[in-house]
Amino acid sequence: MIERVVVTGASSGIGAACVEAFQGLGAEVLGVDVSDSSRADDHLQIDLAGADCGKRLLELCGSRTIDGLINNAGIGLDKAAVDTSAGEFDRVIAVNLRAPFLLASALYPALVEARGFVVNVASVHAVATSRFVAAYAASKGGLVALTRALAIEWAPDVRVNAVLPGAVETEMLRDGLFRTGSSLADLAGRQPLGRIGSPREVADAVSFLAGNQFTTGAALTIDGGATAQLSTE
């Protein structure tokens, strides 16, 4: 039984759906977010862009046992590569890639003791991407590679998997569409399944990977068939 998990980016979107999903399984959820508006059982305010985020997580968790970590928090950057500053690139990498590494490493002893799990929320941009999201795509590609590396290094004690969501109705997606002048309806019409995904559908995939004892190093795509379709069609 999963008794206690840490979910980053817990206040909205996929993170909020993960909080609800794990609470539905009877787990206590520690929510990490810059906002304290999540429905997690306890709120841990941590700056994931900071190099001390792993140390800070351990301080706030105290002596509590931890069964799992869901690295969901992420930031985007819609900008041409040549216009992206070193600082902007570094911040995306820090939140989307370095923080998952630091948090998982910090919790490693607790996860070993619990024979626990890590689930990283990556993106289809790790395998097929778009223009003007170079920093974001690089961070998510790195997160999938990190998932595989940790899965091998930490087996058999800790299982490490990733989900790769496609178009899911979140604030980040809506903001990106607003900046490009597109709409949810237009995007839905381009999906093989003809619709946008819901945060809960991704959370259900996260819960599956958290509970399946014979899965590690997996990158589970949840994208309505988008990456199965040739862009030239």
C-alpha positions as a Markdown table, in Angstrom:
| # | Residue | x | y | z |
|---|---|---|---|---|
| 1 | Met | 0.0 | 0.0 | 0.0 |
| 2 | Ile | 1.2 | 3.5 | -0.8 |
| 3 | Glu | 1.0 | 5.5 | 2.4 |
| 4 | Arg | 2.7 | 8.8 | 1.6 |
| 5 | Val | 3.9 | 10.5 | -1.6 |
| 6 | Val | 5.4 | 13.8 | -2.6 |
| 7 | Val | 3.9 | 15.6 | -5.6 |
| 8 | Thr | 5.5 | 18.7 | -7.0 |
| 9 | Gly | 3.5 | 21.3 | -8.8 |
| 10 | Ala | 0.5 | 20.2 | -6.7 |
| 11 | Ser | -1.7 | 23.3 | -6.9 |
| 12 | Ser | -3.0 | 22.9 | -10.5 |
| 13 | Gly | -3.3 | 20.9 | -13.6 |
| 14 | Ile | -1.7 | 17.4 | -13.6 |
| 15 | Gly | -0.2 | 17.9 | -10.2 |
| 16 | Ala | -3.6 | 18.7 | -8.6 |
| 17 | Ala | -5.1 | 15.6 | -10.4 |
| 18 | Cys | -2.2 | 13.5 | -9.0 |
| 19 | Val | -3.0 | 14.8 | -5.5 |
| 20 | Glu | -6.6 | 13.7 | -5.9 |
| 21 | Ala | -5.7 | 10.3 | -7.4 |
| 22 | Phe | -3.3 | 9.3 | -4.6 |
| 23 | Gln | -5.6 | 10.6 | -1.9 |
| 24 | Gly | -8.3 | 8.4 | -3.5 |
| 25 | Leu | -5.9 | 5.4 | -3.0 |
| 26 | Gly | -5.7 | 6.3 | 0.7 |
| 27 | Ala | -2.3 | 7.9 | 0.6 |
| 28 | Glu | -1.2 | 11.1 | 2.4 |
| 29 | Val | 0.1 | 13.6 | -0.1 |
| 30 | Leu | 2.8 | 16.2 | 0.5 |
| 31 | Gly | 2.3 | 18.9 | -2.1 |
| 32 | Val | 5.3 | 21.0 | -3.2 |
| 33 | Asp | 4.4 | 24.3 | -4.9 |
| 34 | Val | 5.2 | 28.0 | -4.8 |
| 35 | Ser | 1.5 | 28.4 | -4.1 |
| 36 | Asp | -0.3 | 27.0 | -1.0 |
| 37 | Ser | -3.6 | 26.5 | -2.8 |
| 38 | Ser | -3.3 | 22.8 | -3.3 |
| 39 | Arg | -5.6 | 20.2 | -1.7 |
| 40 | Ala | -2.6 | 18.2 | -0.5 |
| 41 | Asp | -2.6 | 17.0 | 3.1 |
| 42 | Asp | 0.5 | 19.1 | 3.8 |
| 43 | His | 2.0 | 22.0 | 1.8 |
| 44 | Leu | 5.8 | 22.2 | 1.3 |
| 45 | Gln | 6.9 | 25.6 | -0.1 |
| 46 | Ile | 10.1 | 25.1 | -2.0 |
| 47 | Asp | 11.8 | 27.0 | -4.8 |
| 48 | Leu | 12.6 | 24.3 | -7.3 |
| 49 | Ala | 14.9 | 26.6 | -9.2 |
| 50 | Gly | 17.2 | 26.6 | -6.2 |
| 51 | Ala | 20.2 | 24.3 | -5.9 |
| 52 | Asp | 19.2 | 23.6 | -2.3 |
| 53 | Cys | 15.7 | 22.2 | -3.2 |
| 54 | Gly | 16.6 | 18.7 | -2.3 |
| 55 | Lys | 18.0 | 19.7 | 1.1 |
| 56 | Arg | 14.9 | 21.8 | 1.7 |
| 57 | Leu | 12.6 | 18.9 | 0.9 |
| 58 | Leu | 14.4 | 16.7 | 3.5 |
| 59 | Glu | 14.0 | 19.4 | 6.1 |
| 60 | Leu | 10.3 | 19.8 | 5.5 |
| 61 | Cys | 9.6 | 16.0 | 5.3 |
| 62 | Gly | 11.4 | 15.5 | 8.6 |
| 63 | Ser | 11.2 | 11.9 | 9.9 |
| 64 | Arg | 8.2 | 11.0 | 7.8 |
| 65 | Thr | 8.5 | 7.9 | 5.6 |
| 66 | Ile | 8.1 | 8.5 | 1.9 |
| 67 | Asp | 6.8 | 5.8 | -0.5 |
| 68 | Gly | 7.0 | 7.8 | -3.7 |
| 69 | Leu | 7.9 | 11.0 | -5.5 |
| 70 | Ile | 6.0 | 12.5 | -8.5 |
| 71 | Asn | 8.2 | 15.1 | -10.2 |
| 72 | Asn | 5.4 | 17.0 | -12.0 |
| 73 | Ala | 6.3 | 20.7 | -11.6 |
| 74 | Gly | 7.5 | 22.4 | -14.8 |
| 75 | Ile | 7.8 | 25.7 | -16.6 |
| 76 | Gly | 7.7 | 26.5 | -20.3 |
| 77 | Leu | 9.4 | 29.0 | -22.5 |
| 78 | Asp | 7.9 | 29.9 | -25.9 |
| 79 | Lys | 10.8 | 31.6 | -27.5 |
| 80 | Ala | 13.1 | 31.2 | -30.5 |
| 81 | Ala | 16.3 | 29.5 | -29.6 |
| 82 | Val | 18.5 | 32.4 | -30.9 |
| 83 | Asp | 16.5 | 34.8 | -28.7 |
| 84 | Thr | 16.7 | 32.7 | -25.5 |
| 85 | Ser | 19.2 | 34.0 | -23.0 |
| 86 | Ala | 21.5 | 31.8 | -20.9 |
| 87 | Gly | 19.5 | 32.7 | -17.8 |
| 88 | Glu | 16.2 | 31.8 | -19.4 |
| 89 | Phe | 17.6 | 28.5 | -20.6 |
| 90 | Asp | 19.2 | 27.7 | -17.2 |
| 91 | Arg | 15.9 | 28.4 | -15.3 |
| 92 | Val | 13.9 | 26.0 | -17.5 |
| 93 | Ile | 16.6 | 23.3 | -17.0 |
| 94 | Ala | 16.8 | 24.0 | -13.3 |
| 95 | Val | 13.1 | 23.5 | -12.7 |
| 96 | Asn | 12.3 | 20.8 | -15.2 |
| 97 | Leu | 15.4 | 18.7 | -15.0 |
| 98 | Arg | 17.8 | 19.6 | -12.2 |
| 99 | Ala | 15.0 | 19.7 | -9.5 |
| 100 | Pro | 13.7 | 16.2 | -10.3 |
| 101 | Phe | 17.3 | 14.9 | -10.0 |
| 102 | Leu | 18.0 | 16.7 | -6.8 |
| 103 | Leu | 14.6 | 15.8 | -5.1 |
| 104 | Ala | 14.9 | 12.1 | -6.1 |
| 105 | Ser | 18.5 | 11.9 | -4.9 |
| 106 | Ala | 17.6 | 13.6 | -1.6 |
| 107 | Leu | 14.7 | 11.1 | -1.1 |
| 108 | Tyr | 16.7 | 8.1 | -2.3 |
| 109 | Pro | 17.4 | 6.6 | 1.2 |
| 110 | Ala | 13.8 | 6.9 | 2.2 |
| 111 | Leu | 12.6 | 5.4 | -1.1 |
| 112 | Val | 15.0 | 2.5 | -0.8 |
| 113 | Glu | 13.7 | 1.8 | 2.7 |
| 114 | Ala | 10.1 | 1.8 | 1.4 |
| 115 | Arg | 11.0 | -0.1 | -1.9 |
| 116 | Gly | 9.3 | 2.9 | -3.4 |
| 117 | Phe | 9.1 | 4.7 | -6.7 |
| 118 | Val | 9.7 | 7.9 | -8.7 |
| 119 | Val | 7.4 | 9.0 | -11.6 |
| 120 | Asn | 8.7 | 11.9 | -13.7 |
| 121 | Val | 6.1 | 13.9 | -15.7 |
| 122 | Ala | 8.0 | 14.6 | -18.9 |
| 123 | Ser | 6.3 | 15.5 | -22.3 |
| 124 | Val | 5.9 | 14.3 | -25.8 |
| 125 | His | 8.3 | 17.2 | -26.6 |
| 126 | Ala | 11.0 | 14.8 | -25.4 |
| 127 | Val | 10.5 | 12.8 | -28.6 |
| 128 | Ala | 8.8 | 15.0 | -31.1 |
| 129 | Thr | 8.7 | 18.8 | -30.8 |
| 130 | Ser | 7.8 | 22.2 | -32.3 |
| 131 | Arg | 9.4 | 25.4 | -33.1 |
| 132 | Phe | 10.3 | 28.0 | -30.4 |
| 133 | Val | 10.4 | 25.5 | -27.5 |
| 134 | Ala | 14.1 | 24.5 | -27.6 |
| 135 | Ala | 14.7 | 25.0 | -23.8 |
| 136 | Tyr | 11.5 | 23.1 | -22.8 |
| 137 | Ala | 12.1 | 20.3 | -25.3 |
| 138 | Ala | 15.7 | 19.9 | -24.1 |
| 139 | Ser | 14.6 | 19.8 | -20.5 |
| 140 | Lys | 12.0 | 17.1 | -21.1 |
| 141 | Gly | 14.3 | 15.0 | -23.3 |
| 142 | Gly | 16.8 | 15.1 | -20.5 |
| 143 | Leu | 14.2 | 14.1 | -18.0 |
| 144 | Val | 13.4 | 10.9 | -20.0 |
| 145 | Ala | 17.1 | 10.1 | -20.2 |
| 146 | Leu | 17.5 | 10.7 | -16.5 |
| 147 | Thr | 14.5 | 8.4 | -15.8 |
| 148 | Arg | 16.2 | 5.5 | -17.6 |
| 149 | Ala | 19.6 | 6.2 | -16.0 |
| 150 | Leu | 18.1 | 6.2 | -12.5 |
| 151 | Ala | 15.9 | 3.2 | -13.2 |
| 152 | Ile | 19.0 | 1.1 | -14.0 |
| 153 | Glu | 21.2 | 2.6 | -11.2 |
| 154 | Trp | 18.5 | 2.2 | -8.5 |
| 155 | Ala | 17.0 | -1.2 | -9.4 |
| 156 | Pro | 15.9 | -3.3 | -7.8 |
| 157 | Asp | 15.2 | -1.1 | -4.7 |
| 158 | Val | 13.5 | 1.9 | -6.4 |
| 159 | Arg | 11.4 | 1.9 | -9.5 |
| 160 | Val | 11.8 | 5.0 | -11.8 |
| 161 | Asn | 9.4 | 5.7 | -14.7 |
| 162 | Ala | 8.1 | 8.6 | -16.7 |
| 163 | Val | 4.9 | 9.7 | -18.4 |
| 164 | Leu | 5.0 | 11.8 | -21.6 |
| 165 | Pro | 1.7 | 13.8 | -21.8 |
| 166 | Gly | 0.7 | 15.4 | -25.1 |
| 167 | Ala | -2.0 | 18.1 | -25.3 |
| 168 | Val | -3.6 | 18.2 | -21.9 |
| 169 | Glu | -5.9 | 20.9 | -20.7 |
| 170 | Thr | -3.8 | 22.8 | -18.3 |
| 171 | Glu | -2.9 | 26.5 | -17.7 |
| 172 | Met | 0.4 | 26.0 | -19.4 |
| 173 | Leu | -1.2 | 24.7 | -22.6 |
| 174 | Arg | -3.8 | 27.5 | -22.6 |
| 175 | Asp | -1.1 | 30.1 | -22.1 |
| 176 | Gly | 0.9 | 28.7 | -25.0 |
| 177 | Leu | -2.1 | 28.6 | -27.3 |
| 178 | Phe | -3.0 | 32.2 | -26.4 |
| 179 | Arg | 0.5 | 33.4 | -27.4 |
| 180 | Thr | 0.4 | 31.5 | -30.7 |
| 181 | Gly | -3.2 | 32.7 | -31.6 |
| 182 | Ser | -4.5 | 29.1 | -31.7 |
| 183 | Ser | -7.4 | 27.6 | -29.7 |
| 184 | Leu | -8.2 | 24.4 | -27.8 |
| 185 | Ala | -10.7 | 23.5 | -30.5 |
| 186 | Asp | -8.1 | 23.8 | -33.3 |
| 187 | Leu | -5.6 | 21.7 | -31.4 |
| 188 | Ala | -8.2 | 19.1 | -30.5 |
| 189 | Gly | -9.1 | 18.7 | -34.2 |
| 190 | Arg | -5.5 | 17.8 | -35.0 |
| 191 | Gln | -5.4 | 14.9 | -32.5 |
| 192 | Pro | -6.1 | 11.4 | -33.8 |
| 193 | Leu | -8.6 | 10.9 | -30.9 |
| 194 | Gly | -10.2 | 14.2 | -31.7 |
| 195 | Arg | -9.9 | 15.8 | -28.3 |
| 196 | Ile | -7.6 | 17.2 | -25.7 |
| 197 | Gly | -6.6 | 15.1 | -22.7 |
| 198 | Ser | -7.6 | 15.7 | -19.1 |
| 199 | Pro | -5.2 | 16.1 | -16.2 |
| 200 | Arg | -6.9 | 13.1 | -14.5 |
| 201 | Glu | -6.1 | 10.9 | -17.4 |
| 202 | Val | -2.4 | 11.6 | -16.9 |
| 203 | Ala | -2.7 | 11.2 | -13.2 |
| 204 | Asp | -4.2 | 7.7 | -13.7 |
| 205 | Ala | -1.2 | 6.8 | -15.8 |
| 206 | Val | 1.1 | 8.1 | -13.0 |
| 207 | Ser | -0.8 | 6.0 | -10.4 |
| 208 | Phe | -0.5 | 2.9 | -12.6 |
| 209 | Leu | 3.3 | 3.3 | -12.8 |
| 210 | Ala | 3.5 | 4.0 | -9.1 |
| 211 | Gly | 1.7 | 0.7 | -8.3 |
| 212 | Asn | 3.0 | -1.7 | -11.0 |
| 213 | Gln | 5.9 | -3.6 | -9.4 |
| 214 | Phe | 7.3 | -5.0 | -12.6 |
| 215 | Thr | 7.7 | -1.7 | -14.5 |
| 216 | Thr | 10.9 | 0.5 | -14.3 |
| 217 | Gly | 12.7 | 2.6 | -16.9 |
| 218 | Ala | 9.4 | 3.1 | -18.9 |
| 219 | Ala | 8.4 | 6.2 | -20.8 |
| 220 | Leu | 4.6 | 5.9 | -21.1 |
| 221 | Thr | 3.2 | 8.2 | -23.7 |
| 222 | Ile | -0.3 | 9.8 | -23.0 |
| 223 | Asp | -1.0 | 11.9 | -26.1 |
| 224 | Gly | -4.2 | 10.8 | -27.9 |
| 225 | Gly | -2.1 | 9.3 | -30.6 |
| 226 | Ala | -0.3 | 12.5 | -31.6 |
| 227 | Thr | 3.2 | 11.1 | -31.9 |
| 228 | Ala | 2.0 | 8.1 | -33.8 |
| 229 | Gln | 0.9 | 10.3 | -36.7 |
| 230 | Leu | 3.2 | 11.4 | -39.5 |
| 231 | Ser | 3.5 | 15.2 | -39.6 |
| 232 | Thr | 3.6 | 15.0 | -43.4 |
| 233 | Glu | 0.1 | 13.5 | -43.7 |
